Amino acid sequence: MWPQGTMAYIPVEVRRTPNIPKRTTTVFVVAVLAIVAVAVLVSLSVYTLPAGVVAVVVDPVSGTISKPVAGPAIGFKAPWAYIIEDTYAIEVIEFVQREKAAGRWTFTAPEVLTKDGVTVTVEMVVRYRIRPERFDELVKKFPQVDYDDKVLVPKARQLIRDVISKVSLDYLIENRDVIAKQIEQQYRESIEKDPAVAGLIDILDVNVLNFILPQQITDAINRKVAAQQDAIRAQFERQRVEELARANYTRAVLAAMAEANATITRARAQAMQIMLVANATKNAIEMIIKATGANATEATRIAELYLYLAGLREVAQTGNVQIVAITGGGGQIVPVIPVR
């Protein structure tokens, strides 16, 4: 224990920093700076390109643009040079309704006037791709690679406006496919002939998707179509009723003709039967008169009796009468009693 009021001293060993030569320190610092400089130089000189991307190296010092390099690739450039790149895969430009327009390649569909002053919105899709082997020429004309905003989009809007403004609404409605094909063909030809992009961009497809009319026009068209459909249905129903009436008339006429023919046939048969019966009766009476050798008065009486008996036989054959024969003096009376 130390006496109270005294301070304790603890010995501490202090090692001195080794004496490094100044020259060695300088060399080390230079080496580190050199490594950093090389890393920076490499990062500024080496670039990589993914698949589907083409690039050119622009040297502002020499004022040159390199030949295109298509990815995937690793390239080298001067540290002060920079690259301009773009995709050479298939690109799509869409013209859609205003509420759907968003993003770099989706634009508001052009709203144009027809010849008779009706506003029409035209939705369209353009598929294209650049030619990677000529990308350096495209960069010289469009250093910001904004050829779509400066050429492809405005040319589409102008072409649609020119085509639609020359036709009336009725013609547009009746010839939608014709107008769409006209826009597609003329747009392709205009890009192929434009000196700014001719041979640098290939238009793959141009599809006019829809001609959108104002709501009131659409409602009017729908009403007209509904009225036409109702008229067609009414005409069809009228034709059906007329055909049914003609068929019924034809059946009635045929039935009447058949009944008339049948009646005539039955009448002829009955007439023939009556003639046969009459001839048979005549022959029978003549045979009886001849056999009995009766005179004219007796012959008349015999004929009357024969006819009476023949009629009585026909009545008896119906089964609805009873015949009672009464014999007695003088003559014979044969009463006929109906059976109820």
Secondary structure, DSSP 8 states (H G I E B T S, - for coil): ---TT----------------HHHHHHHHHHHHHHHHHHHHHHHHEEEE-TTEEEEEEETTTTEE---EESSEEEE--TT-EEEEEE-S-EEEEEE-GGG--STTEEE--EEE-TTS-EEEEEEEEEEEE-GGGHHHHHHH-TT--HIIIIIHHHHHHHHHHHHTTS-HHHHHHTHHHHHHHHHHHHHHHHHH-TTTTTTEEEEEEEEEEEE--HHHHHHHHHHHHHHHHHHHHHHHHHHHHHHHHHHHHHHHHHHHHHHHHHHHHHHHHHHHHHHHHHHHHHHHHHHHHHHT--HHHHHHHHHHHHHHHHHHHHHHTTSEEE--B--SS--B--EEE--
